[in-house]
Amino acid sequence: MKFLKWLMIGLVALVLLAGVGIAALVYLVDWNNYKDEIQNAVRKQTGRELVIAGDLEPTFFPWAGISTGAIQFANAEGFGDQPFAAIESAGVKVKLLPLLRRQINVSEIQLDGLQLDLQRAADGSTNWDDLINDTAAATTTTNEGEVEVEGNSATIAALAVGGIQISNANVSWNDAQAGTDVKLADFNLGTGSIELARPFDLTFDADISSTSMAMSAELAGKGEVMVDLEGQTYSLRGFTLDTVARGESFPGGTLEASVAANINALLGDQRIDVTDLVLDTLGMELGGNLNVTGLDAEPLVAGSLTSNEFSPKELFAKLGVPAPETASDDALTKASLAMDIKASPASAALDNIVVKLDDSTIEGGVSLPSLAGAMPPVRFDFNLDTFNVDNYLPPAAEADATDADATASGGAEGGDTPIELPTELLRNLDVDGTFRVGEFTAKNLKTTDIVIPVKAGGGKLGIENMTAQLYQGAISSSAGVDVSGSGAPRYAMNLSLDGIQAEPLLADFMQKDAPLSGGGKVTSSVTTSGNSVNALKSGLNGSFSTAFTDGSINGINIGYQLRRASAALSGKSMAAQAKEQKTDFSSLSMSGQIRNGVIASNDLDMRSPLLRLAGDGQVSLPAENVDYTTTVLVTGTTEGQGGKDLEALKGVKVALPIKATFKELSENAAGVMIRGLRQSLTSNLENQAKALAEQRAKELKEAARAKADEAVEGQKEQLRGKANEAIDNLDGETTEALDEALGGDAKEKLKGLFGN
């Protein structure tokens, strides 16, 4: 017991001696006498000047500590005359008595007027490179015989700090190499009393500005911090950060945003959890949870994010951007998004994506399997339930005006529109994914069950074997662009439509009566290349074929037009207007070749009970016109579509020329066809009438000639009769004289002279 008694007395004496020693060190030693030595040591170690302008003021019981006035640390050579670092004042104190209990109790740490100037020169060097090099040179490696001593966690756990106060701090960063700058001004940070494993308050505020980015911002944050060194746990709860940013790049010149979260770092588990994360700006709230694991190896970030329902139109307004004018008032009025996040230094993925826009929902995921290259590969799979593009297009009147302006201007200068593809990006793409759509509407065309496989690699981007259901038929298509070569981009497309119903498709697309009905099949295969719209038109090559059955050409009744023209030329009463303005057919087929943008076909074949239709001609895409002639052969003798009335025209062929621009056909295709038919019928029937008239004139001429011949013959007969009578009345003497002169039988010979 005596031993313990004397041991305790010894310990107390030792502490008292230590306290007296500290007191003597604080009060008996004038620290200001050592300022020059401190400054010289810093100059020797770093090559820079350290200026301690104010006095070093010590304190003792119950706190042992020191406070300073202004201190400046010079900048590196070549980075200006302003100090690298400076403070107006600083102070720290340690309470003596808790040291007897192996506790470190620090008073409030104060740092006022910190100035820190950080720079990077144009050559990439910084104004702290020399400090790092000096520190590295002065640091020696641990010898094998040395033992690394870890701190006693029990002693460290007893650490307590009365608080930290940093006021009026300013930090500047100027990067001459990148041409950027950032300044943190009037930074203030304060805490409550800090004790390990117990929460304490944290507040801070600052102003941030950048001349190069033409922006500034005010920051203010707060939270509750807890540090548990023994449990290796660090937490920041109830953290909020509010900012007001200003600059030309922000909508309306100002952007307000706030962030809130709870952050918990479990370093023993190499894990950081961020919960109750909320980002609020521009009427949008993005909330979720994140966690980071594997801090000591390959960090993995995982979590989920979900937004509130917001209005894209209101978001445009807050961004200071005019919202797009849409055909539907309900378009862009509500949206939301949700997703799961996974990311590591090697890969990244967004899974369980759900994006809602008005009445449409898209679900799926996208991943970057490798982040090793400059252009990471992309893999995706998305499903869209329904989407109507027309709802998001400009209103009809505005769209028509835009189309008219585009038509009038002819695109870019010279009537062409350049196409500038990001060829370098396309050459480096590695994409493989599928996009599925339940129902899709564009230009009033409705398509369902769409599957679009997309692939990109080696400078080729394409859609491989897209399939869909379209107007009671099926569509299969492949399309792509190839920029792997050094020349102009090359395009290719293959299309197959099978079982499609033309009338509802064309009616929806044209928003008026369809010019064609019937079930059909369409195939085409085309290629082109170029860097402009006109080049693509001129470079188009390929083939196509179409075949429709049991349909009609709507808007024109060819039978009625034939009867009408026939009646007009024959002078008969006009045929009654047909009830149905269409021409039925049992089959309609056509195929053709495309060369340098000119589509040529010579095998149009339409068959109906009344007519046969053939055709030959071409369509020029570069010239945007049609020069095509169809030939109508009247075959009908049935009642259908006026076949009985056309009995007289059976076997008649009528040419139907179609010569018009694309614009004329788009505005009034039926009118163009009727005009051509009328002109052809008029010319055809006029030619027939002329031929009939010439035939009639010939017949009349021949009849007149026959009548004249008959009259002459009558007169001759009368003359013969009179001549015979005169010959018979000759006297005997005259007769004998004539007989002697003519060698006998003079009267008969004389009558023979008159045809007897």
PyMOL commands that set and color helices and strands:
alter all, ss='L'
color gray80, all
select helices_A, chain A and resi 2-27+31-46+97-101+129-138+153-156+251-253+267-269+312-318+389-392+396-409+423-428+502-510+533-538+558-570+640-642+644-649+662-728+732-742+746-752
alter helices_A, ss='H'
color red, helices_A
select strands_A, chain A and resi 50-52+57-59+63-68+71-73+85-87+89-95+105-106+109-112+115-120+160-161+164-175+180-191+194-195+200-210+215-228+233-247+254-266+271-281+284-293+300-307+335-343+348-357+360-368+378-388+431-442+445-457+460-470+473-482+490-501+516-529+541-554+582-595+598-607+611-620+625-634+653-661
alter strands_A, ss='S'
color yellow, strands_A
deselect
rebuild
show_as cartoon
